[in-house]
């Protein structure tokens, strides 16, 4: 389950949807600029920055499959300065994304996989399961 890092320059993305998943967990959908498409493998992550906040960037797993290449979804718990601040967003804000990053990712040729996670660790697993189901893979 290895994939290469493919992009490290910052891409602006607009918060288009915020879904409370639990008391302290949120799913945020980030729309990429028109004409921009990121290529990622299920399991990879992005580094997220809130411009002007003075808060260090943080890595979040991508929670949607790459077939949905015009937007990135992140799922997170309200832990840490950036996550705490992201829970206060209303939509329409611009965040900066760097990535996709990470070498642990699902590949089509992977025929057998056991997915175990807890809490927001479900984010990369969610992307993998949706990817396999939407592509109709026999795995």
Backbone bond lengths (Angstrom), bond angles and torsions (degrees), N, CA, C in turn:
res aa  C-N    CA-C-N  psi(-1)  N-CA   C-N-CA  omega(-1)  CA-C   N-CA-C  phi
1 X - - - 1.445 - - 1.517 110.38 -
2 X 1.307 118.23 62.62 1.460 121.56 179.66 1.518 110.47 -117.14
3 X 1.305 116.10 139.70 1.462 122.78 174.06 1.517 106.54 -137.89
4 X 1.290 116.92 155.62 1.460 120.49 -179.24 1.528 111.01 -88.00
5 X 1.325 115.63 150.35 1.460 119.85 170.80 1.521 106.42 -68.07
6 X 1.343 117.42 139.55 1.443 118.15 -173.42 1.520 115.27 -122.59
7 X 1.337 119.89 -20.52 1.464 119.28 -175.43 1.515 109.71 -150.89
8 X 1.326 117.29 130.12 1.458 119.13 179.59 1.525 113.11 -122.09
9 X 1.339 119.01 -7.14 1.459 119.89 177.21 1.534 109.27 -75.85
10 X 1.325 116.91 151.28 1.462 121.55 -176.88 1.525 110.89 -75.94
11 X 1.325 114.91 138.05 1.456 122.73 177.25 1.526 107.30 -121.60
12 X 1.348 118.19 126.80 1.459 118.86 176.69 1.525 109.81 -73.85
13 X 1.307 116.66 143.59 1.468 121.61 178.67 1.526 108.02 -142.58
14 X 1.311 116.04 139.56 1.460 121.76 -175.62 1.525 110.05 -100.87
15 X 1.326 115.48 132.42 1.467 121.63 177.55 1.527 107.99 -67.82
16 X 1.336 116.73 115.08 1.459 120.44 -178.00 1.523 113.08 -109.81
17 X 1.329 116.20 -17.01 1.459 119.17 -177.03 1.523 109.24 -155.24
18 X 1.327 115.82 137.58 1.460 121.80 176.53 1.522 106.54 -130.29
19 X 1.325 116.07 122.74 1.457 121.01 -178.55 1.522 109.08 -121.59
20 X 1.336 117.88 118.23 1.465 118.75 173.46 1.533 108.69 -71.36
21 X 1.318 117.02 118.93 1.465 121.78 -178.98 1.523 111.91 -94.85
22 X 1.327 116.52 -25.72 1.470 123.47 177.50 1.526 106.05 -161.21
23 X 1.325 116.63 179.07 1.466 120.02 -177.35 1.527 112.25 -52.93
24 X 1.319 117.78 -42.01 1.463 121.73 -177.94 1.524 113.48 -117.97
25 X 1.315 118.05 20.12 1.466 121.10 -178.44 1.525 110.49 -125.78
26 X 1.325 115.14 140.67 1.461 121.68 -179.87 1.522 110.03 -133.79
27 X 1.323 114.96 148.35 1.461 122.50 169.28 1.522 105.44 -112.14
28 X 1.328 116.65 126.09 1.462 121.18 178.70 1.528 107.86 -119.08
29 X 1.336 114.94 130.48 1.466 121.08 174.75 1.524 107.79 -99.59
30 X 1.324 115.83 129.33 1.460 123.43 -177.62 1.526 109.06 -117.41
31 X 1.317 116.32 114.53 1.464 121.96 179.84 1.523 109.55 -82.74
32 X 1.313 116.08 130.44 1.462 121.93 178.57 1.523 109.44 -81.72
33 X 1.330 118.06 156.88 1.468 120.45 178.81 1.533 110.55 -58.25
34 X 1.320 115.31 149.15 1.462 120.32 179.04 1.527 109.81 -55.03
35 X 1.309 115.91 134.62 1.458 121.47 -179.18 1.516 114.11 85.34
36 X 1.336 117.45 -3.05 1.464 121.45 178.92 1.521 108.78 -102.33
37 X 1.321 115.42 131.62 1.462 120.17 176.42 1.519 107.50 -137.39
38 X 1.313 116.30 124.39 1.466 119.89 176.02 1.520 108.53 -92.13
39 X 1.317 115.35 140.81 1.461 120.98 175.07 1.517 107.65 -104.94
40 X 1.319 116.57 118.80 1.452 120.45 178.29 1.513 109.90 -138.55
41 X 1.308 114.75 164.62 1.460 122.77 176.10 1.517 107.50 -106.15
42 X 1.324 117.91 143.07 1.471 119.51 177.07 1.523 110.15 -56.37
43 X 1.321 116.49 127.80 1.455 121.90 -177.68 1.521 112.37 114.28
44 X 1.326 117.48 -17.87 1.457 120.17 179.80 1.527 110.91 -78.81
45 X 1.333 115.48 173.45 1.461 120.58 -177.86 1.523 110.52 -134.95
46 X 1.334 115.23 168.69 1.458 122.13 173.83 1.517 108.48 -124.34
47 X 1.318 115.76 152.39 1.454 121.70 172.54 1.526 105.88 -93.92
48 X 1.327 116.84 128.11 1.463 122.20 -175.26 1.523 109.92 -112.56
49 X 1.331 115.05 136.47 1.465 121.72 177.93 1.526 108.62 -129.86
50 X 1.314 116.80 138.34 1.466 122.96 174.04 1.528 106.77 -101.53
51 X 1.351 117.87 101.06 1.464 120.96 -175.37 1.528 112.22 -56.02
52 X 1.335 114.65 138.52 1.453 120.98 176.95 1.514 115.67 79.19
53 X 1.324 117.30 -1.67 1.468 119.79 -176.76 1.521 112.57 -84.90
54 X 1.333 117.02 -23.66 1.459 120.09 -175.61 1.521 112.65 75.93
55 X 1.318 117.12 3.99 1.463 121.99 179.74 1.528 108.07 -92.75
56 X 1.328 117.84 133.58 1.470 119.52 178.55 1.531 111.58 -59.25
57 X 1.321 115.34 149.03 1.461 120.48 177.63 1.528 109.69 -65.01
58 X 1.327 115.30 162.87 1.461 121.05 -178.03 1.521 109.06 -143.02
59 X 1.321 116.28 148.03 1.458 121.67 178.68 1.530 110.19 -86.94
60 X 1.337 115.00 134.37 1.462 121.97 176.29 1.522 108.68 -132.21
61 X 1.311 116.51 135.62 1.458 120.70 176.58 1.517 110.10 -66.35
62 X 1.323 115.82 144.60 1.461 121.36 176.38 1.530 106.91 -79.02
63 X 1.331 116.43 126.23 1.464 121.46 -173.53 1.522 113.70 -98.89
64 X 1.318 118.13 -3.71 1.466 120.01 178.42 1.526 109.77 -116.38
65 X 1.335 115.89 158.24 1.465 118.69 -178.16 1.525 111.55 -77.39
66 X 1.343 117.42 159.71 1.460 120.65 -176.62 1.525 114.52 -68.42
67 X 1.327 118.26 -13.94 1.464 119.27 176.37 1.523 109.79 -60.82
68 X 1.323 116.66 -21.86 1.456 124.43 -179.60 1.525 108.31 -97.28
69 X 1.332 117.77 54.21 1.459 123.37 -168.18 1.508 117.56 -70.85
70 X 1.327 119.43 -3.70 1.465 120.25 -179.75 1.523 112.08 -96.01
71 X 1.330 116.69 0.90 1.468 120.87 179.99 1.520 109.19 -149.65
72 X 1.316 114.94 153.01 1.464 122.75 175.97 1.524 106.66 -118.62
73 X 1.319 116.29 136.43 1.456 120.40 173.09 1.522 108.10 -113.45
74 X 1.333 115.86 135.83 1.457 120.52 174.63 1.525 107.95 -122.58
75 X 1.306 115.53 144.16 1.459 122.95 179.44 1.524 106.18 -122.24
76 X 1.324 116.55 127.32 1.462 118.35 -174.97 1.517 111.10 -148.74
77 X 1.332 113.84 158.10 1.455 121.68 172.66 1.513 108.58 -97.84
78 X 1.297 116.23 155.48 1.467 123.59 -178.85 1.523 108.94 -77.05
79 X 1.322 116.01 75.23 1.466 122.75 179.72 1.513 108.39 -138.43
80 X 1.301 116.76 124.86 1.454 121.10 -179.39 1.515 110.58 95.25
81 X 1.322 115.32 161.32 1.461 121.60 -173.36 1.527 113.06 -61.13
82 X 1.339 117.15 -47.27 1.461 118.67 -177.29 1.526 111.18 -68.49
83 X 1.317 117.09 -44.65 1.465 119.87 179.63 1.525 110.96 -60.95
84 X 1.319 116.13 -40.92 1.469 120.78 177.50 1.528 110.05 -59.18
85 X 1.326 116.21 -44.91 1.467 120.83 -179.22 1.524 111.42 -68.06
86 X 1.336 117.41 -37.45 1.469 120.33 179.44 1.526 112.12 -64.04
87 X 1.329 117.04 -28.35 1.471 118.88 178.69 1.524 111.90 -68.96
88 X 1.324 117.42 -14.63 1.464 121.43 -179.31 1.528 113.04 -92.11
89 X 1.339 117.60 -4.38 1.460 120.68 -178.58 1.526 110.67 -67.71
90 X 1.331 115.60 152.19 1.463 121.67 179.68 1.518 113.17 -112.35
91 X 1.321 117.09 -13.09 1.453 122.27 -173.96 1.513 109.54 110.60
92 X 1.322 116.53 145.21 1.452 121.68 -178.72 1.519 114.02 94.64
93 X 1.326 117.54 -14.19 1.468 121.11 178.69 1.532 110.08 -71.78
94 X 1.334 115.22 154.00 1.459 120.48 176.91 1.524 109.42 -105.93
95 X 1.320 115.61 128.43 1.462 123.04 174.26 1.520 107.53 -112.42
96 X 1.325 116.86 158.12 1.464 121.15 175.00 1.519 108.42 -104.83
97 X 1.339 115.84 134.42 1.464 122.34 179.33 1.517 109.38 -116.00
98 X 1.328 115.79 138.86 1.457 121.91 171.39 1.521 106.79 -123.58
99 X 1.301 115.37 131.94 1.453 118.88 179.91 1.516 110.37 140.04
100 X 1.285 116.35 -166.54 1.456 128.33 8.69 1.523 111.80 -71.99
101 X 1.313 114.74 151.76 1.453 122.55 -178.76 1.526 109.55 -127.98
102 X 1.297 115.01 162.33 1.458 120.93 174.84 1.513 112.76 104.08
103 X 1.314 115.14 143.39 1.458 121.16 -178.84 1.526 112.89 -100.28
104 X 1.333 117.70 -15.90 1.454 120.10 179.16 1.518 107.61 -85.53
105 X 1.327 116.46 111.01 1.455 120.61 -178.64 1.524 109.36 -155.51
106 X 1.301 115.12 156.60 1.462 121.54 178.89 1.528 109.86 -78.06
107 X 1.339 116.03 143.46 1.467 122.23 176.41 1.519 108.57 -124.00
108 X 1.304 117.30 148.75 1.470 121.41 -179.89 1.523 112.56 -57.39
109 X 1.328 116.79 -32.96 1.471 119.39 -177.68 1.529 113.00 -76.75
110 X 1.335 117.91 -8.36 1.466 120.93 176.07 1.527 108.37 -72.51
111 X 1.301 116.38 109.88 1.466 120.67 -175.12 1.520 113.18 -88.73
112 X 1.314 117.58 -26.44 1.460 120.70 -178.02 1.523 108.73 -130.88
113 X 1.311 115.97 132.40 1.457 119.97 178.42 1.517 108.98 -150.05
114 X 1.301 115.99 140.71 1.459 122.06 172.49 1.520 106.15 -112.28
115 X 1.316 117.10 122.60 1.456 121.58 -177.05 1.520 108.85 -107.34
116 X 1.328 116.12 117.32 1.457 121.97 -179.58 1.525 107.62 -127.28
117 X 1.318 116.70 129.70 1.452 119.84 -179.21 1.524 110.33 -156.48
118 X 1.323 114.67 170.21 1.466 121.31 176.18 1.519 107.79 -147.08
119 X 1.309 116.75 153.65 1.461 121.15 177.57 1.512 112.04 56.89
120 X 1.328 116.34 -139.42 1.462 119.47 -179.36 1.523 111.79 -76.21
121 X 1.324 117.65 1.09 1.460 121.49 170.16 1.516 110.23 -62.54
122 X 1.311 116.63 -8.85 1.463 121.69 176.28 1.524 111.26 -69.32
123 X 1.335 117.97 -21.02 1.469 121.02 -175.06 1.528 112.87 -54.54
124 X 1.340 120.55 -55.99 1.462 118.09 -179.50 1.531 112.17 -67.76
125 X 1.329 116.76 -31.30 1.465 119.54 178.45 1.530 110.50 -67.31
126 X 1.323 115.53 -37.56 1.465 121.05 177.28 1.529 109.70 -60.44
127 X 1.331 116.62 -43.75 1.460 120.91 178.67 1.527 110.83 -63.76
128 X 1.332 117.42 -42.07 1.466 121.13 -179.40 1.519 111.06 -65.24
129 X 1.319 117.69 -47.85 1.475 120.93 -178.11 1.528 110.35 -63.02
130 X 1.324 117.54 -45.43 1.467 119.95 179.26 1.527 110.72 -63.22
131 X 1.322 116.90 -39.03 1.461 121.87 178.71 1.529 110.63 -59.54
132 X 1.315 116.08 -52.54 1.467 121.30 -177.92 1.534 110.30 -61.94
133 X 1.323 118.19 -45.23 1.462 121.08 -179.29 1.528 112.03 -65.54
134 X 1.338 117.37 -45.23 1.459 120.52 -177.94 1.519 112.54 -67.95
135 X 1.335 117.49 -31.24 1.461 120.62 177.82 1.532 112.53 -84.86
136 X 1.343 116.17 -9.68 1.467 119.87 -179.88 1.517 112.62 67.34
137 X 1.336 116.27 32.51 1.467 120.23 179.24 1.523 110.39 -71.01
138 X 1.314 117.89 149.72 1.470 121.49 -176.11 1.536 113.68 -83.62
139 X 1.317 118.00 9.78 1.458 121.62 -173.14 1.513 110.81 -73.28
